[in-house]
Amino acid sequence: MAGSSHAFQAPRGTRDFHPDEMAVRLHIEQAWRTASINHGFDEIEGPTFEHLELYTSKSGPGIVSELFSFRRSGGETDFALRPEFTPTLARMAAALGRGLPVPTRWFSMPMHYRAERPQRGRLREFRQWNIDVIGIDGPDGDAETIAVALAALQALGLDASGIRVKISHRAVVSRLLTDLGVSPEHMADAQDLLDKRDRIETAAFAEKAAALGLADDAIERFAALGAEPVAASTDPSTLADQFDVPAEAMAELTELRHELERRGVLDFCEWDFSIVRGLAYYTGTVWEIHEASGSERAIAGGGRYDTLIESYGGPSVSACGFGMGDVVLELVLRDRELISDAMALMPRPDAFVVSIGGDDTNHAVVPLLAKLRGAGLHARTTSKTTSNLGKLLKDAGKCNARHAVILGDELADGNVVVKDFDAGEQATVPLDDLIEHLADSGRQ
């Protein structure tokens, strides 16, 4: 209706990123990208949506309820917005066939979408860092992915006192569940229930466990599985009797412990056989990174999926990787006051140009900005028309500029005044030397 108005809001489960929120997001992404590149990974990207069957063929039809799926008007094919990147990664690798170099190290940081009920730590739209290693058999690849995840988290200020890598193995979990009385036909449901245990009320968990055919004492042991994680410094082979698992089932974890120790990250890790990862394509070692207090959802999760690429028509090649979402990670960083000052994360202007000398100096602002920007410097100015230097410098301080370039009476002699905010000094600088002066100050 003409003249009516409506206040629009972002869809539930999504976020708007104003400059300060965007600075935090870019800060996290920079840590992700730097860790990836430093560890020898190459960046890739795929489509925002895929054929729906790409997800249902490997994760089962139950995943449809978690997806934003759609069919083009008049079309016959169902599509879905990507809820994760691993199926896309596997499809891309399979498409290369024998041309896929081995080993391959890929990373990506795309947006993902899940049609779930929004709650703390879980939104309908989120950015996720994905790391995948293709063609490295055994625990060496698993240790490599864990190490790159920890490199990013350490760069963001987290250490072994704040985060724990909880490591398990699908074969070990399956044996433990078998010993509890879970039949082969209920194994997938039992693993899924274990994966969701912390998000289900106690009574509801017991009811679902009973539906699997478990006796009361087995349900209690099922609920307590992994209640006391063991430091990864403990040789997994010594846990065989404690968890009633044959020593040979621990062989991969024993080797993984050695690889983690070689990379200097063993202190972050612990064995926790309640970790199973709900997705059906995992085949061996699985792990999650949690905030130490356990107050948040997993920061990251991953594992080995050695048959996935082949199942999409690609070569028979091993693979492992992980995903790390930005939502839980940001909550953890804010809780630990590691991103309390968003302004400090935003790009700092090299120069904030102001004029206090009248029309001549006012007219010189824009050409000077163009000259500085043409030299690759980050230069800004104010929209205020005042010549009050104090107010102008306050604007420079608000954007955390390194220098204020003051155009005043000195400009008639070809000079400007440069105030260095970090050093607390100012100097008269020839205009012809300004770019070199600012560049030299930035390198100090």
N, C-alpha and C positions, 0 to 999 in steps of 0.2 A: 504494500500500500504506500502511495506517495507520501513522503514526509515522515514515515515511520523509521525507527532505528532499532538496531539489535546489537548487543554487545557480544561479539564472537570470542570464544576461548579456544585454546589449542585442544585437540582431541585428548580425551583421558588416556593417560599412559604414554604421552609424548612430552617433549620439552621444548621450550623456546630458549635460545642461547643469545642473551644480551652480551655486550662486550666483556663484562667480567666473567660470566659463565663460559663464554667462548675461550677466554684466556686459560681457564682451568682445563677445558677440553683439549686445547692445543698443547698444553703442558703435558698432559697424560699421553697424548698421541706422539709427542716428540720423544718421550721416554721409550715408548713402544718402538718407534721407527729407528731410533738410535741403537737400541739393543739388537734389533733385527739385523741391521746393516753391519754392526760391529761383529756379529756372529756369522756373517757370510750368507745372509738370506736375501733373496731378490723379491721385489714387490710385484704382486699380481692383483687383478680385480676381475670380477665376473658380473653377470647381469643381476639386477635387483630382484627379478622374478625368474622362476624356473618352471618347467613342467611339473605339475603336482606329483606325478609318478616318481620323479627323482627322489622325493622324500618318502613316499609311502612304500616303495619297493624294498627299501632297506630298513626303515624304522617301523614299518607296520602301519595299518590303517588308523590306529589310535592317535597318530600324530596329527591327523587332519583337524581335530578339535583345537589344536594349538596354532593353526596356521590361518593367515589371511589368504584365502583361496578365492578364485574368481574364474569366470568364463566369459570371453569376449562375446558381445552380442552377435548372435548368428554363427558363432564358432562352435567347434566340437571338441576342443581341447581345454582341459582344466589347467590353470596356472596357480602358482602360490608365491607370495612374497617370501624371500629367503628367511628362514628362522635360524639358520646356521650356515657355515661356509664349507664344511667338510664334504658334503655331497657335490657341491660345485667344484671343489678342488679335485675330487676323485674323477668327476666327469671330464674336467680339463686335462688331467693327466692321462686318462684313458684315451682321449682323442688324439694324443700325440703318439700313441702306440709304441712301437720300437724306437721312435725318435725321441722318446723321453730320456733325457740324460740321467744317469745314476751315479752318485746320489743327486737328488734335487732338493734344494732348500728354498721354500717359498713362504712369503708372509703377505697378509692383507689386513686392512682395517676398515671394512665396509660397514654400512648400516644394516641392521637385522630387524626382523619384525615377528612378533608372536601375538596371536589373538587370545591372550590370557587375561585373567583378572589382574589389573595392576595392583601391586603391593610394594612394600618397602624392599628395595633391592632388585625389583623385577618389573620392568616396564614393557609396554607394547612396541616401543621403538628404542633401539639402543645401538651404540657403536661397539664393535668387538674386534679385538686383535686376534688374528689367527696365525699360528706358526705350524708348518708341516714339513717333515723330513721324509723323503721318499727314497727307498733303496738302501737303507742302512739296517741290516738285520740285528736283532738282539738289543740288549740294554744300552749299548752305546748311543743309539738314537734317542731312546727315552731320556737318558741323562742329559743329552744335548738340549732337548726341548725344555726340560725342567730348568737347566742352567740359564737359558736365554730369558725365560719368564722371571726368574729371580733377579737377573741383571736389571731388568726394567723396574722392578719393584724396589730394588736397592737404590736405583737412581732417583726414585721418587721419595726416598727417605725411610723406607721400611727395612727392618733388619730381622734377625732370627728371633728376637724377643717379641716381635709383633705379628709374625706370620708363620704358618706351619704348612709344609707340603705333606699331605696325607697320601700314602702310597699303598696300593693294593694290587691284586691280580685276579682276573676274572676266573681262572681255573681254580685258584685257591678258594675264592668265595663259593664257587659251585660245589666244591668238595665239602666245605663247611655246611652249606645248605642241605646237601645230601645227607650228611651225618645228623642233621636236625630232623630229617624225615621228609624233606621236600622231594616229590617224585619228578622224574624227567619232564613230564608234560606240564608241570607247574613251575619249572625252574625259571623261565623267563618272567612269569608273574611275580615270583618271589624276589628276583633280582630287582625288578621295578619297584616293588614295595620297599625293599631295603634302601633303595636310592632315595625314596620319598619319605623315609621314616621320620626325619626331623621336621617335616612339614605336615605331619598327620597327628591328630590327637591320639593319646594313648589308647583310649577305648576303641577308636576306629581302627587303629593299627592292629590291635588284638583280634578284632572281628575279621579283618581281611586276612590275617595270618591263619586264623582258624579255618577260613574258607579254603586254604591251601592244604588242609588235612593235617595240620600240626596239633600235637597234644599241648596241654597247658604248660608243662615244663619246657617244651621245645619253644613255645611262644615267648616265654620269659628269656630263654637263652638267645633267641632270635633278636628280641628287643635290645638285649645287652651287648650284642655283637659289636666289637670295636669300642666299647665304652672306655677302655684303658689303652690308648695307643702306646706303642713301644718305640723308643728312640731308634732311628735308623742306624745308629752306631752299633746296635745289636745285630749280630750275624743271623740272618733269617733262618738258616738251617737249624739253629738252636730253638726256634719257635715251633718246629714240626710237632713235637710231642704236646706242647701246650695247646695248640689249635687242632690236634689230631689230624694233621696233614702230612703225608709222606714227604720225606726230606727232598726227594727229587722234584716235587712240585714247587719247592722254594729255590730251585737252581737259578732261575732267571733273576729273582730278586736278590740273591746273593751276589750275582755278577753286577746287578744294578747298583748295589751298595758300593762296590769297588769303583764303579764309574763316577758315582756322585762324590766319593771321597777324592778322586783324582781332580775333580773340578772345584773342590773347595766349598761345596754346598751341603755337605752331609748334616751339618748342624741345624739346617732348616727343616730336615725331613724326619718322618716317623712312619712306621708301619701301622696301617689302620684298615683292617679287613671288613669294615662296614662300607668302605668306598667301593662302589660297583659301577657307577655311571650308567644311566638309564638307557642310552641308545644301543640298539642291538648290534651295531657293526663293530663294537670293540671286541678284540680277540685275546688280549693278554694283559700286560701291565696297564693299570688305570690309576689316575691320581687327581687330587684336587688341592688347591691352595686356599687356606682359610685364615681369617683373622684369628689371632691366638686366643682371644676370649670366647670365640664361638658365637658372638652376638650377631653376626651377619651371615648371609649366604656365602657360598664359595666365591672367592675372587676369580678363580680360574679352574678349569677342569679339562682333562684330556687323557690320552692313552694311545694304545697301539691298535691299528685297524688294518691288519696285514692282508685281508681278502677283499677289501672294498673296491679298490681300483680294478682288480680283475673282474669283479662282479658287474662292473659297468662296461665290460668289453675291452678293458685294457690289459696290459701285460701282467703276469703274476709277479708282483713286486711288493715288498714290505713297506709299511708306512706308519708313522705316528705323528701326533701333534696335539695342540690344545687351542682352546678359545678363552679369552679374558675380556669380559665386558667392562664397560666404563662406569656402569651405575653403582655396583657394589664397591668397586675400587675407589670411586670418588667419596662414597660414604665413609670408608675406612680412612682415607687421607684427611677428610674434614674432621672426623672424630679425633684424630691424632694431631690436629692443628698443623698439618704439613702443607696445606694450601689455604691458610687463613687470610693471606694478603693477596687477593687476586690482582691488584694493581702491580705488584712486584713481578707477576708472571706475564704482563702485557709487554709488547715490544716498546722499548724506550726510544723516543725521538733523539736523534743526534743533535738536532738544533730546533729551538723554538724561537721564531723570528718575531720581534715586536718593534713598533715604531713609536718614538716619542718626540719627533722633531718637526711635525707639521706635514704639509702636502708633499714636499719633495721626498721626504723619507717614507711617507705612506705609499707613494707611487713606486717606491723601490722594493717594497716587500714581495710582491708577486714575482717580478723578474729574479729576485734573489732566491726565492723558494724554487723556482724552475731550475736555476743553476745548480743548487745544492742537490735537488732530486735527480737531475741529469748526471751528477757525479756519483750516484748510488747511495746518497745519504737519506736518512729518514728525517724529513723536515716538516714542521707544522707551524701554524700561526694561530692567532686568536680572532674571533669575530667581533670583539669589543672595539669601540671607537675611542675609548679613553686614552689619554696620554699619561695617566697615572702609572708610573713604573711599578709600584708595589702591587697594584691589581693585576697588571700584565704578568709579572713574575709569579703571582699566585696561580694564574692559569697554566704557566709553564710547569709549576710544581705539581699541579693536579694530574698532568699526563706523564709525570716522572721523567721529564726531559733531562738529558745530560748537560746541555748548555742552553743558555739564552743568548741569542744574537740581537743586540740592541742597536737599532738604527736611530742615531741622534745627530747632533751638530757635527760630530766627527766625520759623518759621511761626506761632507763638503770637501774634506781633505783625502777622501778615499779610504777612510778607516771605519771600523765598527767596534763596538765593545762586546766582548765575549765573557759571559759569566759561567764559570765551571761549577755546577752545583755540587758535584762529588768532592772536589778539592776545596770548595768554599773560597775560590779566588776569581778575580776578573782581570782582564787585560785588554788593551787596545791593540787591534790586529788589522793590518792592511787588508782591504777587501780582496785583493788578488791572492793573498795567502790564506784566506779563510778556510777553503776546502782542506788544504793540507793541515792546517791547525786543528780542525775538528777531527780529521782522520787520525792524526797523531794522538790526540787526547783519548780517542776511542780505543786505541791499541794499548794504552797504559794500564 
